[in-house]
Amino acid sequence: MARIEFLREQLARAERLAKAILDQKTVERLQAFAAECRTELQVLTRRAAA
């Protein structure tokens, strides 16, 4: 459960930063990281539900 909460926090943080930063390369990296977190979060929540 701790990993799920950690991923939620990281996802939210990355999305907030991506909206506040002007450097396009950094924004793309943050969005990619957020997508990775979202994917892992979906996998973990499916496992927890099963």
PDB file with one MODEL, atoms N, CA, C and O in Angstrom:
MODEL        1
ATOM      1  N   MET A   1       0.813  -1.194   0.000  1.00  0.00           N
ATOM      2  CA  MET A   1       0.000   0.000   0.000  1.00  0.00           C
ATOM      3  C   MET A   1       0.863   1.267   0.000  1.00  0.00           C
ATOM      4  O   MET A   1       0.469   2.289  -0.563  1.00  0.00           O
ATOM      5  N   ALA A   2       2.004   1.199   0.614  1.00  0.00           N
ATOM      6  CA  ALA A   2       2.880   2.365   0.668  1.00  0.00           C
ATOM      7  C   ALA A   2       3.352   2.759  -0.734  1.00  0.00           C
ATOM      8  O   ALA A   2       3.458   3.946  -1.041  1.00  0.00           O
ATOM      9  N   ARG A   3       3.631   1.787  -1.568  1.00  0.00           N
ATOM     10  CA  ARG A   3       4.090   2.068  -2.932  1.00  0.00           C
ATOM     11  C   ARG A   3       2.991   2.778  -3.732  1.00  0.00           C
ATOM     12  O   ARG A   3       3.282   3.680  -4.518  1.00  0.00           O
ATOM     13  N   ILE A   4       1.751   2.380  -3.537  1.00  0.00           N
ATOM     14  CA  ILE A   4       0.636   3.008  -4.242  1.00  0.00           C
ATOM     15  C   ILE A   4       0.528   4.475  -3.845  1.00  0.00           C
ATOM     16  O   ILE A   4       0.365   5.338  -4.708  1.00  0.00           O
ATOM     17  N   GLU A   5       0.616   4.762  -2.569  1.00  0.00           N
ATOM     18  CA  GLU A   5       0.539   6.153  -2.106  1.00  0.00           C
ATOM     19  C   GLU A   5       1.730   6.965  -2.615  1.00  0.00           C
ATOM     20  O   GLU A   5       1.574   8.121  -3.011  1.00  0.00           O
ATOM     21  N   PHE A   6       2.902   6.366  -2.604  1.00  0.00           N
ATOM     22  CA  PHE A   6       4.100   7.038  -3.116  1.00  0.00           C
ATOM     23  C   PHE A   6       3.915   7.406  -4.591  1.00  0.00           C
ATOM     24  O   PHE A   6       4.231   8.523  -5.000  1.00  0.00           O
ATOM     25  N   LEU A   7       3.406   6.468  -5.381  1.00  0.00           N
ATOM     26  CA  LEU A   7       3.187   6.727  -6.806  1.00  0.00           C
ATOM     27  C   LEU A   7       2.153   7.823  -7.025  1.00  0.00           C
ATOM     28  O   LEU A   7       2.314   8.655  -7.918  1.00  0.00           O
ATOM     29  N   ARG A   8       1.103   7.833  -6.227  1.00  0.00           N
ATOM     30  CA  ARG A   8       0.090   8.893  -6.342  1.00  0.00           C
ATOM     31  C   ARG A   8       0.699  10.261  -6.067  1.00  0.00           C
ATOM     32  O   ARG A   8       0.418  11.226  -6.778  1.00  0.00           O
ATOM     33  N   GLU A   9       1.536  10.341  -5.033  1.00  0.00           N
ATOM     34  CA  GLU A   9       2.178  11.605  -4.694  1.00  0.00           C
ATOM     35  C   GLU A   9       3.141  12.051  -5.795  1.00  0.00           C
ATOM     36  O   GLU A   9       3.164  13.225  -6.164  1.00  0.00           O
ATOM     37  N   GLN A  10       3.933  11.117  -6.315  1.00  0.00           N
ATOM     38  CA  GLN A  10       4.888  11.448  -7.368  1.00  0.00           C
ATOM     39  C   GLN A  10       4.166  11.873  -8.651  1.00  0.00           C
ATOM     40  O   GLN A  10       4.597  12.806  -9.329  1.00  0.00           O
ATOM     41  N   LEU A  11       3.095  11.202  -8.970  1.00  0.00           N
ATOM     42  CA  LEU A  11       2.299  11.534 -10.144  1.00  0.00           C
ATOM     43  C   LEU A  11       1.749  12.950 -10.032  1.00  0.00           C
ATOM     44  O   LEU A  11       1.859  13.738 -10.972  1.00  0.00           O
ATOM     45  N   ALA A  12       1.165  13.272  -8.899  1.00  0.00           N
ATOM     46  CA  ALA A  12       0.614  14.610  -8.687  1.00  0.00           C
ATOM     47  C   ALA A  12       1.707  15.668  -8.738  1.00  0.00           C
ATOM     48  O   ALA A  12       1.517  16.727  -9.335  1.00  0.00           O
ATOM     49  N   ARG A  13       2.834  15.397  -8.126  1.00  0.00           N
ATOM     50  CA  ARG A  13       3.948  16.345  -8.106  1.00  0.00           C
ATOM     51  C   ARG A  13       4.482  16.595  -9.521  1.00  0.00           C
ATOM     52  O   ARG A  13       4.724  17.739  -9.908  1.00  0.00           O
ATOM     53  N   ALA A  14       4.661  15.529 -10.277  1.00  0.00           N
ATOM     54  CA  ALA A  14       5.185  15.665 -11.643  1.00  0.00           C
ATOM     55  C   ALA A  14       4.227  16.465 -12.523  1.00  0.00           C
ATOM     56  O   ALA A  14       4.662  17.299 -13.317  1.00  0.00           O
ATOM     57  N   GLU A  15       2.941  16.217 -12.385  1.00  0.00           N
ATOM     58  CA  GLU A  15       1.960  16.949 -13.187  1.00  0.00           C
ATOM     59  C   GLU A  15       1.919  18.426 -12.802  1.00  0.00           C
ATOM     60  O   GLU A  15       1.799  19.289 -13.672  1.00  0.00           O
ATOM     61  N   ARG A  16       2.016  18.722 -11.506  1.00  0.00           N
ATOM     62  CA  ARG A  16       2.054  20.124 -11.065  1.00  0.00           C
ATOM     63  C   ARG A  16       3.279  20.836 -11.618  1.00  0.00           C
ATOM     64  O   ARG A  16       3.177  21.949 -12.135  1.00  0.00           O
ATOM     65  N   LEU A  17       4.435  20.194 -11.508  1.00  0.00           N
ATOM     66  CA  LEU A  17       5.667  20.800 -11.999  1.00  0.00           C
ATOM     67  C   LEU A  17       5.631  21.017 -13.509  1.00  0.00           C
ATOM     68  O   LEU A  17       6.097  22.044 -14.003  1.00  0.00           O
ATOM     69  N   ALA A  18       5.084  20.060 -14.231  1.00  0.00           N
ATOM     70  CA  ALA A  18       5.017  20.169 -15.690  1.00  0.00           C
ATOM     71  C   ALA A  18       4.198  21.386 -16.117  1.00  0.00           C
ATOM     72  O   ALA A  18       4.470  21.982 -17.159  1.00  0.00           O
ATOM     73  N   LYS A  19       3.207  21.754 -15.324  1.00  0.00           N
ATOM     74  CA  LYS A  19       2.382  22.918 -15.649  1.00  0.00           C
ATOM     75  C   LYS A  19       3.096  24.228 -15.312  1.00  0.00           C
ATOM     76  O   LYS A  19       2.795  25.264 -15.904  1.00  0.00           O
ATOM     77  N   ALA A  20       4.039  24.190 -14.367  1.00  0.00           N
ATOM     78  CA  ALA A  20       4.683  25.412 -13.893  1.00  0.00           C
ATOM     79  C   ALA A  20       6.003  25.715 -14.597  1.00  0.00           C
ATOM     80  O   ALA A  20       6.487  26.845 -14.526  1.00  0.00           O
ATOM     81  N   ILE A  21       6.586  24.744 -15.265  1.00  0.00           N
ATOM     82  CA  ILE A  21       7.908  24.902 -15.858  1.00  0.00           C
ATOM     83  C   ILE A  21       7.785  25.322 -17.315  1.00  0.00           C
ATOM     84  O   ILE A  21       6.893  24.867 -18.031  1.00  0.00           O
ATOM     85  N   LEU A  22       8.687  26.193 -17.744  1.00  0.00           N
ATOM     86  CA  LEU A  22       8.652  26.705 -19.108  1.00  0.00           C
ATOM     87  C   LEU A  22       9.539  25.921 -20.072  1.00  0.00           C
ATOM     88  O   LEU A  22       9.317  25.966 -21.282  1.00  0.00           O
ATOM     89  N   ASP A  23      10.525  25.213 -19.564  1.00  0.00           N
ATOM     90  CA  ASP A  23      11.447  24.459 -20.410  1.00  0.00           C
ATOM     91  C   ASP A  23      10.736  23.227 -20.978  1.00  0.00           C
ATOM     92  O   ASP A  23      10.338  22.334 -20.230  1.00  0.00           O
ATOM     93  N   GLN A  24      10.580  23.187 -22.297  1.00  0.00           N
ATOM     94  CA  GLN A  24       9.798  22.125 -22.946  1.00  0.00           C
ATOM     95  C   GLN A  24      10.392  20.736 -22.723  1.00  0.00           C
ATOM     96  O   GLN A  24       9.649  19.775 -22.526  1.00  0.00           O
ATOM     97  N   LYS A  25      11.704  20.620 -22.750  1.00  0.00           N
ATOM     98  CA  LYS A  25      12.350  19.319 -22.544  1.00  0.00           C
ATOM     99  C   LYS A  25      12.037  18.773 -21.143  1.00  0.00           C
ATOM    100  O   LYS A  25      11.753  17.587 -20.978  1.00  0.00           O
ATOM    101  N   THR A  26      12.092  19.645 -20.154  1.00  0.00           N
ATOM    102  CA  THR A  26      11.786  19.240 -18.777  1.00  0.00           C
ATOM    103  C   THR A  26      10.317  18.855 -18.647  1.00  0.00           C
ATOM    104  O   THR A  26       9.981  17.884 -17.970  1.00  0.00           O
ATOM    105  N   VAL A  27       9.459  19.607 -19.287  1.00  0.00           N
ATOM    106  CA  VAL A  27       8.025  19.304 -19.266  1.00  0.00           C
ATOM    107  C   VAL A  27       7.779  17.916 -19.859  1.00  0.00           C
ATOM    108  O   VAL A  27       7.016  17.127 -19.302  1.00  0.00           O
ATOM    109  N   GLU A  28       8.421  17.624 -20.977  1.00  0.00           N
ATOM    110  CA  GLU A  28       8.258  16.311 -21.606  1.00  0.00           C
ATOM    111  C   GLU A  28       8.741  15.194 -20.700  1.00  0.00           C
ATOM    112  O   GLU A  28       8.099  14.147 -20.610  1.00  0.00           O
ATOM    113  N   ARG A  29       9.856  15.401 -20.031  1.00  0.00           N
ATOM    114  CA  ARG A  29      10.374  14.376 -19.111  1.00  0.00           C
ATOM    115  C   ARG A  29       9.439  14.170 -17.923  1.00  0.00           C
ATOM    116  O   ARG A  29       9.199  13.038 -17.503  1.00  0.00           O
ATOM    117  N   LEU A  30       8.917  15.264 -17.387  1.00  0.00           N
ATOM    118  CA  LEU A  30       7.979  15.147 -16.271  1.00  0.00           C
ATOM    119  C   LEU A  30       6.701  14.435 -16.690  1.00  0.00           C
ATOM    120  O   LEU A  30       6.169  13.616 -15.941  1.00  0.00           O
ATOM    121  N   GLN A  31       6.211  14.744 -17.876  1.00  0.00           N
ATOM    122  CA  GLN A  31       5.007  14.082 -18.370  1.00  0.00           C
ATOM    123  C   GLN A  31       5.250  12.594 -18.611  1.00  0.00           C
ATOM    124  O   GLN A  31       4.373  11.767 -18.357  1.00  0.00           O
ATOM    125  N   ALA A  32       6.432  12.259 -19.097  1.00  0.00           N
ATOM    126  CA  ALA A  32       6.774  10.850 -19.305  1.00  0.00           C
ATOM    127  C   ALA A  32       6.854  10.121 -17.968  1.00  0.00           C
ATOM    128  O   ALA A  32       6.376   8.993 -17.841  1.00  0.00           O
ATOM    129  N   PHE A  33       7.457  10.763 -16.975  1.00  0.00           N
ATOM    130  CA  PHE A  33       7.551  10.171 -15.640  1.00  0.00           C
ATOM    131  C   PHE A  33       6.150   9.980 -15.050  1.00  0.00           C
ATOM    132  O   PHE A  33       5.866   8.946 -14.445  1.00  0.00           O
ATOM    133  N   ALA A  34       5.285  10.969 -15.225  1.00  0.00           N
ATOM    134  CA  ALA A  34       3.914  10.864 -14.731  1.00  0.00           C
ATOM    135  C   ALA A  34       3.189   9.699 -15.394  1.00  0.00           C
ATOM    136  O   ALA A  34       2.428   8.984 -14.742  1.00  0.00           O
ATOM    137  N   ALA A  35       3.423   9.510 -16.679  1.00  0.00           N
ATOM    138  CA  ALA A  35       2.795   8.399 -17.402  1.00  0.00           C
ATOM    139  C   ALA A  35       3.298   7.060 -16.871  1.00  0.00           C
ATOM    140  O   ALA A  35       2.517   6.119 -16.730  1.00  0.00           O
ATOM    141  N   GLU A  36       4.594   6.966 -16.576  1.00  0.00           N
ATOM    142  CA  GLU A  36       5.149   5.733 -16.002  1.00  0.00           C
ATOM    143  C   GLU A  36       4.533   5.453 -14.634  1.00  0.00           C
ATOM    144  O   GLU A  36       4.170   4.318 -14.327  1.00  0.00           O
ATOM    145  N   CYS A  37       4.421   6.490 -13.822  1.00  0.00           N
ATOM    146  CA  CYS A  37       3.805   6.327 -12.500  1.00  0.00           C
ATOM    147  C   CYS A  37       2.358   5.873 -12.625  1.00  0.00           C
ATOM    148  O   CYS A  37       1.905   4.991 -11.894  1.00  0.00           O
ATOM    149  N   ARG A  38       1.638   6.485 -13.560  1.00  0.00           N
ATOM    150  CA  ARG A  38       0.226   6.135 -13.768  1.00  0.00           C
ATOM    151  C   ARG A  38       0.082   4.672 -14.190  1.00  0.00           C
ATOM    152  O   ARG A  38      -0.813   3.972 -13.717  1.00  0.00           O
ATOM    153  N   THR A  39       0.956   4.217 -15.070  1.00  0.00           N
ATOM    154  CA  THR A  39       0.914   2.825 -15.528  1.00  0.00           C
ATOM    155  C   THR A  39       1.186   1.866 -14.380  1.00  0.00           C
ATOM    156  O   THR A  39       0.452   0.896 -14.188  1.00  0.00           O
ATOM    157  N   GLU A  40       2.237   2.135 -13.620  1.00  0.00           N
ATOM    158  CA  GLU A  40       2.559   1.263 -12.482  1.00  0.00           C
ATOM    159  C   GLU A  40       1.452   1.293 -11.435  1.00  0.00           C
ATOM    160  O   GLU A  40       1.126   0.268 -10.836  1.00  0.00           O
ATOM    161  N   LEU A  41       0.883   2.462 -11.221  1.00  0.00           N
ATOM    162  CA  LEU A  41      -0.213   2.594 -10.262  1.00  0.00           C
ATOM    163  C   LEU A  41      -1.412   1.751 -10.678  1.00  0.00           C
ATOM    164  O   LEU A  41      -2.044   1.111  -9.838  1.00  0.00           O
ATOM    165  N   GLN A  42      -1.727   1.748 -11.967  1.00  0.00           N
ATOM    166  CA  GLN A  42      -2.843   0.938 -12.458  1.00  0.00           C
ATOM    167  C   GLN A  42      -2.580  -0.550 -12.236  1.00  0.00           C
ATOM    168  O   GLN A  42      -3.478  -1.292 -11.839  1.00  0.00           O
ATOM    169  N   VAL A  43      -1.357  -0.977 -12.493  1.00  0.00           N
ATOM    170  CA  VAL A  43      -1.003  -2.393 -12.302  1.00  0.00           C
ATOM    171  C   VAL A  43      -1.141  -2.766 -10.826  1.00  0.00           C
ATOM    172  O   VAL A  43      -1.719  -3.800 -10.493  1.00  0.00           O
ATOM    173  N   LEU A  44      -0.609  -1.921  -9.952  1.00  0.00           N
ATOM    174  CA  LEU A  44      -0.648  -2.235  -8.518  1.00  0.00           C
ATOM    175  C   LEU A  44      -2.058  -2.218  -7.959  1.00  0.00           C
ATOM    176  O   LEU A  44      -2.399  -3.050  -7.119  1.00  0.00           O
ATOM    177  N   THR A  45      -2.884  -1.282  -8.413  1.00  0.00           N
ATOM    178  CA  THR A  45      -4.252  -1.240  -7.899  1.00  0.00           C
ATOM    179  C   THR A  45      -5.073  -2.422  -8.397  1.00  0.00           C
ATOM    180  O   THR A  45      -5.967  -2.893  -7.694  1.00  0.00           O
ATOM    181  N   ARG A  46      -4.779  -2.909  -9.609  1.00  0.00           N
ATOM    182  CA  ARG A  46      -5.466  -4.127 -10.097  1.00  0.00           C
ATOM    183  C   ARG A  46      -5.087  -5.322  -9.236  1.00  0.00           C
ATOM    184  O   ARG A  46      -5.937  -6.133  -8.867  1.00  0.00           O
ATOM    185  N   ARG A  47      -3.794  -5.421  -8.919  1.00  0.00           N
ATOM    186  CA  ARG A  47      -3.330  -6.537  -8.078  1.00  0.00           C
ATOM    187  C   ARG A  47      -3.954  -6.468  -6.688  1.00  0.00           C
ATOM    188  O   ARG A  47      -4.339  -7.492  -6.123  1.00  0.00           O
ATOM    189  N   ALA A  48      -4.052  -5.262  -6.143  1.00  0.00           N
ATOM    190  CA  ALA A  48      -4.605  -5.089  -4.799  1.00  0.00           C
ATOM    191  C   ALA A  48      -6.093  -5.436  -4.778  1.00  0.00           C
ATOM    192  O   ALA A  48      -6.607  -5.936  -3.777  1.00  0.00           O
ATOM    193  N   ALA A  49      -6.776  -5.169  -5.884  1.00  0.00           N
ATOM    194  CA  ALA A  49      -8.210  -5.460  -5.980  1.00  0.00           C
ATOM    195  C   ALA A  49      -8.495  -6.949  -6.165  1.00  0.00           C
ATOM    196  O   ALA A  49      -9.575  -7.427  -5.820  1.00  0.00           O
ATOM    197  N   ALA A  50      -7.538  -7.664  -6.701  1.00  0.00           N
ATOM    198  CA  ALA A  50      -7.742  -9.091  -7.004  1.00  0.00           C
ATOM    199  C   ALA A  50      -7.618  -9.975  -5.779  1.00  0.00           C
ATOM    200  O   ALA A  50      -7.763 -11.194  -5.880  1.00  0.00           O
TER     201      ALA A  50
ENDMDL
END
